[in-house]
Every structure is written in structure tokens, then in C-alpha cells.
Amino acid sequence: MERLYPVTELRRWGFDGFSIEDEAKHFVVCAVCLQAFDERNFEELLHHSMPEHDPIPLDS
Ligand SMILES: [Zn+2]
């Protein structure tokens, strides 16, 4: 069974600037703002899917 990663979805949408670290499979690094984010957070995923944007302010 193959798991669908959001990066796969992004590629389907035309993005190809994300990478997944082996040790942190749930985190991807945005090629636009270089912020690492949790792929399971759909709001963050949508934010980083925009062609131009700033990093999301994080409390911690
Ligand atoms: Zn971003």
C-alpha cells in the first residue's frame, strides 16, 4: 500500500520544490520561504503552496 504524501499532491498541482528528510518524514522544507513545516497540517501546506509568501510566524 502506498502512502500519499502531500508533496505528491503538490507535484500534481505543479509544484516541485519540496523535499522530504528521511529522519523527519512528516516535515517538508518550503522552496519559497525555506520554512520547514508539518505536511500533516493542511493549512500550512496550503500556505506554502502559494507561489509567493512569507514564512508562517511560529510561537515555538
Ligand atoms: Zn513557504
N, CA, C, O and the ligand as a Tripos MOL2 file, in Angstrom:
@<TRIPOS>MOLECULE
protein
  241   239    61     0     0
PROTEIN
NO_CHARGES

@<TRIPOS>ATOM
      1 N           0.8500   -1.1980    0.0000 N.3       1 MET1
      2 CA          0.0000    0.0000    0.0000 C.3       1 MET1
      3 C           0.8810    1.2420    0.0000 C.2       1 MET1
      4 O           1.8460    1.3370    0.7590 O.2       1 MET1
      5 N           0.5490    2.1490   -0.8270 N.am      2 GLU2
      6 CA          1.3860    3.3340   -0.9710 C.3       2 GLU2
      7 C           0.7450    4.5290   -0.2920 C.2       2 GLU2
      8 O          -0.4180    4.8540   -0.5310 O.2       2 GLU2
      9 N           1.5310    5.1800    0.5640 N.am      3 ARG3
     10 CA          1.0150    6.3560    1.2410 C.3       3 ARG3
     11 C           1.1380    7.5740    0.3330 C.2       3 ARG3
     12 O           2.1450    7.7650   -0.3490 O.2       3 ARG3
     13 N           0.0980    8.3840    0.3420 N.am      4 LEU4
     14 CA          0.1350    9.5980   -0.4690 C.3       4 LEU4
     15 C           0.6980   10.7460    0.3580 C.2       4 LEU4
     16 O           0.0550   11.2050    1.3020 O.2       4 LEU4
     17 N           1.8710   11.2040    0.0150 N.am      5 TYR5
     18 CA          2.4450   12.3610    0.6770 C.3       5 TYR5
     19 C           1.9140   13.6360    0.0250 C.2       5 TYR5
     20 O           1.6530   13.6820   -1.1770 O.2       5 TYR5
     21 N           1.7630   14.6740    0.8620 N.am      6 PRO6
     22 CA          1.3540   15.9730    0.2990 C.3       6 PRO6
     23 C           2.2760   16.4460   -0.8090 C.2       6 PRO6
     24 O           1.8440   17.1100   -1.7510 O.2       6 PRO6
     25 N           3.5540   16.0960   -0.6900 N.am      7 VAL7
     26 CA          4.4680   16.5140   -1.7520 C.3       7 VAL7
     27 C           4.0130   15.9580   -3.0900 C.2       7 VAL7
     28 O           4.1890   16.5780   -4.1390 O.2       7 VAL7
     29 N           3.4240   14.7770   -3.0220 N.am      8 THR8
     30 CA          2.8830   14.1880   -4.2420 C.3       8 THR8
     31 C           1.7200   15.0260   -4.7560 C.2       8 THR8
     32 O           1.5710   15.2470   -5.9580 O.2       8 THR8
     33 N           0.9070   15.4840   -3.8190 N.am      9 GLU9
     34 CA         -0.2100   16.3430   -4.2070 C.3       9 GLU9
     35 C           0.2990   17.6460   -4.8160 C.2       9 GLU9
     36 O          -0.2320   18.1290   -5.8160 O.2       9 GLU9
     37 N           1.3310   18.2010   -4.1980 N.am     10 LEU10
     38 CA          1.8770   19.4610   -4.6880 C.3      10 LEU10
     39 C           2.4010   19.2850   -6.0960 C.2      10 LEU10
     40 O           2.2180   20.1490   -6.9530 O.2      10 LEU10
     41 N           3.0590   18.1530   -6.3270 N.am     11 ARG11
     42 CA          3.5660   17.9080   -7.6790 C.3      11 ARG11
     43 C           2.4040   17.7970   -8.6490 C.2      11 ARG11
     44 O           2.4820   18.2310   -9.7980 O.2      11 ARG11
     45 N           1.3290   17.2050   -8.1580 N.am     12 ARG12
     46 CA          0.1510   17.0910   -9.0160 C.3      12 ARG12
     47 C          -0.3820   18.4710   -9.3620 C.2      12 ARG12
     48 O          -0.9440   18.6890  -10.4350 O.2      12 ARG12
     49 N          -0.1900   19.4110   -8.4120 N.am     13 TRP13
     50 CA         -0.6570   20.7710   -8.6590 C.3      13 TRP13
     51 C           0.3670   21.5920   -9.4380 C.2      13 TRP13
     52 O           0.0850   22.7260   -9.8270 O.2      13 TRP13
     53 N           1.5260   21.0410   -9.6630 N.am     14 GLY14
     54 CA          2.5260   21.7530  -10.4500 C.3      14 GLY14
     55 C           3.7090   22.2560   -9.6550 C.2      14 GLY14
     56 O           4.5540   22.9670  -10.2000 O.2      14 GLY14
     57 N           3.7960   21.9030   -8.3640 N.am     15 PHE15
     58 CA          4.9390   22.3180   -7.5600 C.3      15 PHE15
     59 C           5.9490   21.1820   -7.4840 C.2      15 PHE15
     60 O           5.5780   20.0100   -7.4140 O.2      15 PHE15
     61 N           7.2050   21.5350   -7.4970 N.am     16 ASP16
     62 CA          8.2300   20.5000   -7.4040 C.3      16 ASP16
     63 C           9.4250   20.9940   -6.6190 C.2      16 ASP16
     64 O          10.5510   20.5650   -6.8710 O.2      16 ASP16
     65 N           9.1980   21.8950   -5.6630 N.am     17 GLY17
     66 CA         10.3090   22.4780   -4.9370 C.3      17 GLY17
     67 C          10.3960   22.0230   -3.4900 C.2      17 GLY17
     68 O          11.0120   22.6940   -2.6620 O.2      17 GLY17
     69 N           9.7850   20.8950   -3.1850 N.am     18 PHE18
     70 CA          9.7780   20.4260   -1.8060 C.3      18 PHE18
     71 C          10.6020   19.1510   -1.6760 C.2      18 PHE18
     72 O          10.7340   18.3720   -2.6190 O.2      18 PHE18
     73 N          11.1440   18.9660   -0.4990 N.am     19 SER19
     74 CA         11.9050   17.7420   -0.2610 C.3      19 SER19
     75 C          11.5300   17.1640    1.0940 C.2      19 SER19
     76 O          11.0840   17.8870    1.9860 O.2      19 SER19
     77 N          11.7080   15.8910    1.2400 N.am     20 ILE20
     78 CA         11.3780   15.2190    2.4950 C.3      20 ILE20
     79 C          12.6320   14.5740    3.0660 C.2      20 ILE20
     80 O          13.3220   13.8160    2.3840 O.2      20 ILE20
     81 N          12.9190   14.8860    4.3350 N.am     21 GLU21
     82 CA         14.0560   14.2710    5.0020 C.3      21 GLU21
     83 C          13.6700   12.8770    5.4730 C.2      21 GLU21
     84 O          12.5370   12.6430    5.8930 O.2      21 GLU21
     85 N          14.6120   11.9660    5.4020 N.am     22 ASP22
     86 CA         14.3100   10.6010    5.8250 C.3      22 ASP22
     87 C          13.9950   10.5190    7.3080 C.2      22 ASP22
     88 O          13.1280    9.7520    7.7290 O.2      22 ASP22
     89 N          14.7090   11.3180    8.1000 N.am     23 GLU23
     90 CA         14.5460   11.2260    9.5540 C.3      23 GLU23
     91 C          13.3000   11.9470   10.0260 C.2      23 GLU23
     92 O          12.8240   11.6930   11.1330 O.2      23 GLU23
     93 N          12.7750   12.8200    9.2300 N.am     24 ALA24
     94 CA         11.6070   13.5920    9.6360 C.3      24 ALA24
     95 C          10.6030   13.5940    8.4930 C.2      24 ALA24
     96 O          10.3960   14.5990    7.8140 O.2      24 ALA24
     97 N           9.9980   12.4500    8.3100 N.am     25 LYS25
     98 CA          9.1640   12.2660    7.1300 C.3      25 LYS25
     99 C           7.9230   13.1430    7.1190 C.2      25 LYS25
    100 O           7.2940   13.3500    6.0820 O.2      25 LYS25
    101 N           7.5870   13.6510    8.2930 N.am     26 HIS26
    102 CA          6.3840   14.4720    8.3470 C.3      26 HIS26
    103 C           6.6720   15.9380    8.0800 C.2      26 HIS26
    104 O           5.7620   16.7660    8.0320 O.2      26 HIS26
    105 N           7.9620   16.2510    7.9050 N.am     27 PHE27
    106 CA          8.3170   17.6400    7.6580 C.3      27 PHE27
    107 C           8.8750   17.8040    6.2560 C.2      27 PHE27
    108 O           9.6660   16.9940    5.7720 O.2      27 PHE27
    109 N           8.4400   18.8700    5.6280 N.am     28 VAL28
    110 CA          8.9850   19.2070    4.3240 C.3      28 VAL28
    111 C           9.4970   20.6350    4.3970 C.2      28 VAL28
    112 O           9.0250   21.4240    5.2160 O.2      28 VAL28
    113 N          10.4580   20.9730    3.5460 N.am     29 VAL29
    114 CA         11.0200   22.3150    3.5250 C.3      29 VAL29
    115 C          10.4910   23.0560    2.3060 C.2      29 VAL29
    116 O          10.5910   22.5920    1.1710 O.2      29 VAL29
    117 N           9.9260   24.2210    2.5840 N.am     30 CYS30
    118 CA          9.3650   25.0130    1.5030 C.3      30 CYS30
    119 C          10.4770   25.6440    0.6740 C.2      30 CYS30
    120 O          11.4070   26.2400    1.2190 O.2      30 CYS30
    121 N          10.3790   25.5120   -0.6230 N.am     31 ALA31
    122 CA         11.3910   26.0650   -1.5130 C.3      31 ALA31
    123 C          11.2440   27.5750   -1.6670 C.2      31 ALA31
    124 O          12.1680   28.2420   -2.1320 O.2      31 ALA31
    125 N          10.0960   28.1180   -1.2820 N.am     32 VAL32
    126 CA          9.8530   29.5510   -1.4370 C.3      32 VAL32
    127 C          10.3820   30.3170   -0.2290 C.2      32 VAL32
    128 O          11.1470   31.2680   -0.3860 O.2      32 VAL32
    129 N           9.9800   29.9120    0.9740 N.am     33 CYS33
    130 CA         10.3660   30.6610    2.1770 C.3      33 CYS33
    131 C          11.3540   29.8750    3.0360 C.2      33 CYS33
    132 O          11.8090   30.3760    4.0640 O.2      33 CYS33
    133 N          11.6900   28.6570    2.6300 N.am     34 LEU34
    134 CA         12.6790   27.8200    3.3160 C.3      34 LEU34
    135 C          12.2620   27.4420    4.7260 C.2      34 LEU34
    136 O          13.1040   27.0780    5.5470 O.2      34 LEU34
    137 N          10.9770   27.5250    5.0140 N.am     35 GLN35
    138 CA         10.4940   27.1290    6.3230 C.3      35 GLN35
    139 C          10.0900   25.6570    6.2930 C.2      35 GLN35
    140 O           9.4020   25.2000    5.3810 O.2      35 GLN35
    141 N          10.5410   24.9260    7.3230 N.am     36 ALA36
    142 CA         10.1150   23.5360    7.4530 C.3      36 ALA36
    143 C           8.7480   23.5000    8.1160 C.2      36 ALA36
    144 O           8.4940   24.2240    9.0780 O.2      36 ALA36
    145 N           7.8850   22.6670    7.6030 N.am     37 PHE37
    146 CA          6.5460   22.5890    8.1760 C.3      37 PHE37
    147 C           6.0400   21.1610    8.1400 C.2      37 PHE37
    148 O           6.5450   20.3160    7.4000 O.2      37 PHE37
    149 N           5.0200   20.9110    8.9670 N.am     38 ASP38
    150 CA          4.4510   19.5820    9.0820 C.3      38 ASP38
    151 C           3.5010   19.3270    7.9200 C.2      38 ASP38
    152 O           2.5220   20.0470    7.7240 O.2      38 ASP38
    153 N           3.8030   18.3190    7.1780 N.am     39 GLU39
    154 CA          2.9880   18.0280    5.9990 C.3      39 GLU39
    155 C           1.5580   17.6440    6.3680 C.2      39 GLU39
    156 O           0.6580   17.7000    5.5300 O.2      39 GLU39
    157 N           1.3570   17.2570    7.6150 N.am     40 ARG40
    158 CA          0.0200   16.8490    8.0400 C.3      40 ARG40
    159 C          -0.8630   18.0400    8.3560 C.2      40 ARG40
    160 O          -2.0770   17.9020    8.5050 O.2      40 ARG40
    161 N          -0.2420   19.2270    8.4570 N.am     41 ASN41
    162 CA         -1.0060   20.4380    8.7280 C.3      41 ASN41
    163 C          -1.4670   21.0290    7.3960 C.2      41 ASN41
    164 O          -0.6910   21.6470    6.6670 O.2      41 ASN41
    165 N          -2.7370   20.8250    7.1030 N.am     42 PHE42
    166 CA         -3.2160   21.1930    5.7770 C.3      42 PHE42
    167 C          -3.2080   22.6990    5.5440 C.2      42 PHE42
    168 O          -2.9920   23.1590    4.4220 O.2      42 PHE42
    169 N          -3.4440   23.4700    6.6120 N.am     43 GLU43
    170 CA         -3.4210   24.9270    6.4630 C.3      43 GLU43
    171 C          -2.0140   25.4050    6.0940 C.2      43 GLU43
    172 O          -1.8400   26.2680    5.2340 O.2      43 GLU43
    173 N          -1.0170   24.8240    6.7650 N.am     44 GLU44
    174 CA          0.3570   25.2020    6.4370 C.3      44 GLU44
    175 C           0.7090   24.7400    5.0310 C.2      44 GLU44
    176 O           1.4020   25.4340    4.2880 O.2      44 GLU44
    177 N           0.2250   23.5750    4.6860 N.am     45 LEU45
    178 CA          0.5030   23.0450    3.3520 C.3      45 LEU45
    179 C          -0.0610   23.9740    2.2800 C.2      45 LEU45
    180 O           0.5970   24.2530    1.2780 O.2      45 LEU45
    181 N          -1.2730   24.4430    2.5000 N.am     46 LEU46
    182 CA         -1.8750   25.3640    1.5460 C.3      46 LEU46
    183 C          -1.0970   26.6690    1.4820 C.2      46 LEU46
    184 O          -0.8690   27.2190    0.4050 O.2      46 LEU46
    185 N          -0.6900   27.1610    2.6570 N.am     47 HIS47
    186 CA          0.0650   28.4110    2.7100 C.3      47 HIS47
    187 C           1.3320   28.2910    1.8720 C.2      47 HIS47
    188 O           1.6370   29.1690    1.0650 O.2      47 HIS47
    189 N           2.0610   27.2100    2.0650 N.am     48 HIS48
    190 CA          3.3370   27.0430    1.3650 C.3      48 HIS48
    191 C           3.1420   26.6380   -0.0880 C.2      48 HIS48
    192 O           4.1030   26.5670   -0.8540 O.2      48 HIS48
    193 N           1.9220   26.3780   -0.4560 N.am     49 SER49
    194 CA          1.6470   26.0360   -1.8500 C.3      49 SER49
    195 C           1.5340   27.2730   -2.7300 C.2      49 SER49
    196 O           1.5430   27.1820   -3.9580 O.2      49 SER49
    197 N           1.4270   28.4350   -2.0810 N.am     50 MET50
    198 CA          1.3140   29.6630   -2.8660 C.3      50 MET50
    199 C           2.6630   30.0220   -3.4890 C.2      50 MET50
    200 O           3.7020   29.8430   -2.8530 O.2      50 MET50
    201 N           2.6610   30.5200   -4.7100 N.am     51 PRO51
    202 CA          3.9150   30.8470   -5.4060 C.3      51 PRO51
    203 C           4.7650   31.8540   -4.6510 C.2      51 PRO51
    204 O           5.9910   31.7430   -4.6440 O.2      51 PRO51
    205 N           4.1350   32.8350   -4.0170 N.am     52 GLU52
    206 CA          4.8810   33.8310   -3.2530 C.3      52 GLU52
    207 C           4.2350   33.9950   -1.8980 C.2      52 GLU52
    208 O           3.0280   34.2160   -1.7930 O.2      52 GLU52
    209 N           5.0610   33.8840   -0.8390 N.am     53 HIS53
    210 CA          4.5330   34.0290    0.5200 C.3      53 HIS53
    211 C           5.6870   34.1770    1.4920 C.2      53 HIS53
    212 O           6.8440   33.9400    1.1450 O.2      53 HIS53
    213 N           5.3560   34.5770    2.7290 N.am     54 ASP54
    214 CA          6.3400   34.6630    3.7970 C.3      54 ASP54
    215 C           6.1880   33.4530    4.7030 C.2      54 ASP54
    216 O           5.1520   32.7890    4.6990 O.2      54 ASP54
    217 N           7.2390   33.1680    5.4890 N.am     55 PRO55
    218 CA          7.1260   32.0750    6.4650 C.3      55 PRO55
    219 C           6.0010   32.3370    7.4540 C.2      55 PRO55
    220 O           5.6980   33.4870    7.7740 O.2      55 PRO55
    221 N           5.3930   31.2780    7.9300 N.am     56 ILE56
    222 CA          4.3300   31.4120    8.9240 C.3      56 ILE56
    223 C           4.9680   31.7190   10.2830 C.2      56 ILE56
    224 O           5.8590   30.9930   10.7210 O.2      56 ILE56
    225 N           4.5190   32.7910   10.9550 N.am     57 PRO57
    226 CA          5.0530   33.0850   12.2950 C.3      57 PRO57
    227 C           4.7130   31.9560   13.2550 C.2      57 PRO57
    228 O           3.5620   31.5280   13.3430 O.2      57 PRO57
    229 N           5.7290   31.4740   13.9790 N.am     58 LEU58
    230 CA          5.5260   30.3800   14.9180 C.3      58 LEU58
    231 C           5.8670   30.8370   16.3280 C.2      58 LEU58
    232 O           6.8080   31.6010   16.5400 O.2      58 LEU58
    233 N           5.0940   30.3600   17.2750 N.am     59 ASP59
    234 CA          5.3470   30.7240   18.6680 C.3      59 ASP59
    235 C           6.5440   29.9800   19.2350 C.2      59 ASP59
    236 O           7.2900   30.5270   20.0470 O.2      59 ASP59
    237 N           6.7290   28.7520   18.8180 N.am     60 SER60
    238 CA          7.8380   27.9730   19.3580 C.3      60 SER60
    239 C           8.6200   27.3510   18.2080 C.2      60 SER60
    240 O           9.6040   26.6480   18.4390 O.2      60 SER60
    241 ZN          6.7440   28.5840    2.3950 Zn       61 ZN61
@<TRIPOS>BOND
     1     1     2 1
     2     2     3 1
     3     3     4 2
     4     3     5 am
     5     5     6 1
     6     6     7 1
     7     7     8 2
     8     7     9 am
     9     9    10 1
    10    10    11 1
    11    11    12 2
    12    11    13 am
    13    13    14 1
    14    14    15 1
    15    15    16 2
    16    15    17 am
    17    17    18 1
    18    18    19 1
    19    19    20 2
    20    19    21 am
    21    21    22 1
    22    22    23 1
    23    23    24 2
    24    23    25 am
    25    25    26 1
    26    26    27 1
    27    27    28 2
    28    27    29 am
    29    29    30 1
    30    30    31 1
    31    31    32 2
    32    31    33 am
    33    33    34 1
    34    34    35 1
    35    35    36 2
    36    35    37 am
    37    37    38 1
    38    38    39 1
    39    39    40 2
    40    39    41 am
    41    41    42 1
    42    42    43 1
    43    43    44 2
    44    43    45 am
    45    45    46 1
    46    46    47 1
    47    47    48 2
    48    47    49 am
    49    49    50 1
    50    50    51 1
    51    51    52 2
    52    51    53 am
    53    53    54 1
    54    54    55 1
    55    55    56 2
    56    55    57 am
    57    57    58 1
    58    58    59 1
    59    59    60 2
    60    59    61 am
    61    61    62 1
    62    62    63 1
    63    63    64 2
    64    63    65 am
    65    65    66 1
    66    66    67 1
    67    67    68 2
    68    67    69 am
    69    69    70 1
    70    70    71 1
    71    71    72 2
    72    71    73 am
    73    73    74 1
    74    74    75 1
    75    75    76 2
    76    75    77 am
    77    77    78 1
    78    78    79 1
    79    79    80 2
    80    79    81 am
    81    81    82 1
    82    82    83 1
    83    83    84 2
    84    83    85 am
    85    85    86 1
    86    86    87 1
    87    87    88 2
    88    87    89 am
    89    89    90 1
    90    90    91 1
    91    91    92 2
    92    91    93 am
    93    93    94 1
    94    94    95 1
    95    95    96 2
    96    95    97 am
    97    97    98 1
    98    98    99 1
    99    99   100 2
   100    99   101 am
   101   101   102 1
   102   102   103 1
   103   103   104 2
   104   103   105 am
   105   105   106 1
   106   106   107 1
   107   107   108 2
   108   107   109 am
   109   109   110 1
   110   110   111 1
   111   111   112 2
   112   111   113 am
   113   113   114 1
   114   114   115 1
   115   115   116 2
   116   115   117 am
   117   117   118 1
   118   118   119 1
   119   119   120 2
   120   119   121 am
   121   121   122 1
   122   122   123 1
   123   123   124 2
   124   123   125 am
   125   125   126 1
   126   126   127 1
   127   127   128 2
   128   127   129 am
   129   129   130 1
   130   130   131 1
   131   131   132 2
   132   131   133 am
   133   133   134 1
   134   134   135 1
   135   135   136 2
   136   135   137 am
   137   137   138 1
   138   138   139 1
   139   139   140 2
   140   139   141 am
   141   141   142 1
   142   142   143 1
   143   143   144 2
   144   143   145 am
   145   145   146 1
   146   146   147 1
   147   147   148 2
   148   147   149 am
   149   149   150 1
   150   150   151 1
   151   151   152 2
   152   151   153 am
   153   153   154 1
   154   154   155 1
   155   155   156 2
   156   155   157 am
   157   157   158 1
   158   158   159 1
   159   159   160 2
   160   159   161 am
   161   161   162 1
   162   162   163 1
   163   163   164 2
   164   163   165 am
   165   165   166 1
   166   166   167 1
   167   167   168 2
   168   167   169 am
   169   169   170 1
   170   170   171 1
   171   171   172 2
   172   171   173 am
   173   173   174 1
   174   174   175 1
   175   175   176 2
   176   175   177 am
   177   177   178 1
   178   178   179 1
   179   179   180 2
   180   179   181 am
   181   181   182 1
   182   182   183 1
   183   183   184 2
   184   183   185 am
   185   185   186 1
   186   186   187 1
   187   187   188 2
   188   187   189 am
   189   189   190 1
   190   190   191 1
   191   191   192 2
   192   191   193 am
   193   193   194 1
   194   194   195 1
   195   195   196 2
   196   195   197 am
   197   197   198 1
   198   198   199 1
   199   199   200 2
   200   199   201 am
   201   201   202 1
   202   202   203 1
   203   203   204 2
   204   203   205 am
   205   205   206 1
   206   206   207 1
   207   207   208 2
   208   207   209 am
   209   209   210 1
   210   210   211 1
   211   211   212 2
   212   211   213 am
   213   213   214 1
   214   214   215 1
   215   215   216 2
   216   215   217 am
   217   217   218 1
   218   218   219 1
   219   219   220 2
   220   219   221 am
   221   221   222 1
   222   222   223 1
   223   223   224 2
   224   223   225 am
   225   225   226 1
   226   226   227 1
   227   227   228 2
   228   227   229 am
   229   229   230 1
   230   230   231 1
   231   231   232 2
   232   231   233 am
   233   233   234 1
   234   234   235 1
   235   235   236 2
   236   235   237 am
   237   237   238 1
   238   238   239 1
   239   239   240 2
@<TRIPOS>SUBSTRUCTURE
     1 MET1         2 RESIDUE 1 A MET
     2 GLU2         6 RESIDUE 1 A GLU
     3 ARG3        10 RESIDUE 1 A ARG
     4 LEU4        14 RESIDUE 1 A LEU
     5 TYR5        18 RESIDUE 1 A TYR
     6 PRO6        22 RESIDUE 1 A PRO
     7 VAL7        26 RESIDUE 1 A VAL
     8 THR8        30 RESIDUE 1 A THR
     9 GLU9        34 RESIDUE 1 A GLU
    10 LEU10       38 RESIDUE 1 A LEU
    11 ARG11       42 RESIDUE 1 A ARG
    12 ARG12       46 RESIDUE 1 A ARG
    13 TRP13       50 RESIDUE 1 A TRP
    14 GLY14       54 RESIDUE 1 A GLY
    15 PHE15       58 RESIDUE 1 A PHE
    16 ASP16       62 RESIDUE 1 A ASP
    17 GLY17       66 RESIDUE 1 A GLY
    18 PHE18       70 RESIDUE 1 A PHE
    19 SER19       74 RESIDUE 1 A SER
    20 ILE20       78 RESIDUE 1 A ILE
    21 GLU21       82 RESIDUE 1 A GLU
    22 ASP22       86 RESIDUE 1 A ASP
    23 GLU23       90 RESIDUE 1 A GLU
    24 ALA24       94 RESIDUE 1 A ALA
    25 LYS25       98 RESIDUE 1 A LYS
    26 HIS26      102 RESIDUE 1 A HIS
    27 PHE27      106 RESIDUE 1 A PHE
    28 VAL28      110 RESIDUE 1 A VAL
    29 VAL29      114 RESIDUE 1 A VAL
    30 CYS30      118 RESIDUE 1 A CYS
    31 ALA31      122 RESIDUE 1 A ALA
    32 VAL32      126 RESIDUE 1 A VAL
    33 CYS33      130 RESIDUE 1 A CYS
    34 LEU34      134 RESIDUE 1 A LEU
    35 GLN35      138 RESIDUE 1 A GLN
    36 ALA36      142 RESIDUE 1 A ALA
    37 PHE37      146 RESIDUE 1 A PHE
    38 ASP38      150 RESIDUE 1 A ASP
    39 GLU39      154 RESIDUE 1 A GLU
    40 ARG40      158 RESIDUE 1 A ARG
    41 ASN41      162 RESIDUE 1 A ASN
    42 PHE42      166 RESIDUE 1 A PHE
    43 GLU43      170 RESIDUE 1 A GLU
    44 GLU44      174 RESIDUE 1 A GLU
    45 LEU45      178 RESIDUE 1 A LEU
    46 LEU46      182 RESIDUE 1 A LEU
    47 HIS47      186 RESIDUE 1 A HIS
    48 HIS48      190 RESIDUE 1 A HIS
    49 SER49      194 RESIDUE 1 A SER
    50 MET50      198 RESIDUE 1 A MET
    51 PRO51      202 RESIDUE 1 A PRO
    52 GLU52      206 RESIDUE 1 A GLU
    53 HIS53      210 RESIDUE 1 A HIS
    54 ASP54      214 RESIDUE 1 A ASP
    55 PRO55      218 RESIDUE 1 A PRO
    56 ILE56      222 RESIDUE 1 A ILE
    57 PRO57      226 RESIDUE 1 A PRO
    58 LEU58      230 RESIDUE 1 A LEU
    59 ASP59      234 RESIDUE 1 A ASP
    60 SER60      238 RESIDUE 1 A SER
    61 ZN61       241 GROUP 0 **** ****
